[in-house]
Amino acid sequence: MPKKTTSKKASTSASKTLKSKSTSKKSKSAAGSALSQTGNKKKVTSKKAASAASNVLKDKRTSKASKSASGSALSQREKKKK
């Protein structure tokens, strides 16, 4: 289980992303996941939110705030065991 939580900076970015009217559903999904994990080490990013976060990070049109929130959400995904 990840021992990470969303930082204050990433939480602020996630909040800005969620408030924006021009943000995509994928960005908002990742931002919501990151924001819900603020101060909570027991929550992890779902597979669906991690996939959305990955797509957001790959998209060149995405804002810095969305990418920050997506990176935070993705870093809190449990690693696959091989």
NORHUGI-V144818 format. One record per residue. N is the residue number from 1. RES is the residue in one letter. PSI is psi in degrees with one decimal (none if undefined). OMEGA is omega as a letter, one per 20 degrees, with the letter a starting at -180 (999 if undefined). Layout:
# NORHUGI-V144818
[[N RES PSI OMEGA] [N RES PSI OMEGA]]
This chain:
# NORHUGI-V144818
[[1 M 131.4 a] [2 P 144.1 r] [3 K 22.2 a] [4 K 152.6 r] [5 T 164.8 r] [6 T 130.0 r] [7 S 166.7 r] [8 K -41.9 a] [9 K -44.5 r] [10 A -34.7 r] [11 S -41.5 r] [12 T -42.8 r] [13 S -42.1 r] [14 A -40.8 r] [15 S -44.0 r] [16 K -40.7 a] [17 T -44.2 a] [18 L -31.9 a] [19 K -22.4 a] [20 S 134.8 r] [21 K -20.2 a] [22 S 6.4 a] [23 T 142.4 a] [24 S 163.1 r] [25 K -37.3 a] [26 K -42.6 r] [27 S -42.5 a] [28 K -34.6 r] [29 S -48.0 r] [30 A -41.7 r] [31 A -41.2 r] [32 G -40.4 r] [33 S -46.9 r] [34 A -43.7 a] [35 L -36.1 a] [36 S -16.5 a] [37 Q 6.7 r] [38 T 119.9 r] [39 G 13.2 a] [40 N 105.2 a] [41 K -9.6 a] [42 K -19.3 a] [43 K 144.8 r] [44 V 159.2 r] [45 T 133.5 r] [46 S 164.2 r] [47 K -42.2 a] [48 K -45.3 r] [49 A -36.4 r] [50 A -39.6 r] [51 S -43.6 r] [52 A -42.8 r] [53 A -41.4 r] [54 S -44.2 r] [55 N -38.0 r] [56 V -43.3 a] [57 L -29.5 a] [58 K -22.7 a] [59 D 121.7 a] [60 K -17.8 a] [61 R -6.7 a] [62 T 142.8 a] [63 S 162.5 r] [64 K -39.0 a] [65 A -43.7 r] [66 S -40.5 r] [67 K -36.9 r] [68 S -47.2 r] [69 A -40.6 a] [70 S -41.2 r] [71 G -40.7 r] [72 S -46.2 r] [73 A -43.0 a] [74 L -35.1 a] [75 S -15.5 a] [76 Q 12.8 r] [77 R 138.4 r] [78 E 139.7 r] [79 K 143.9 r] [80 K 139.2 r] [81 K 133.7 a] [82 K none 999]]
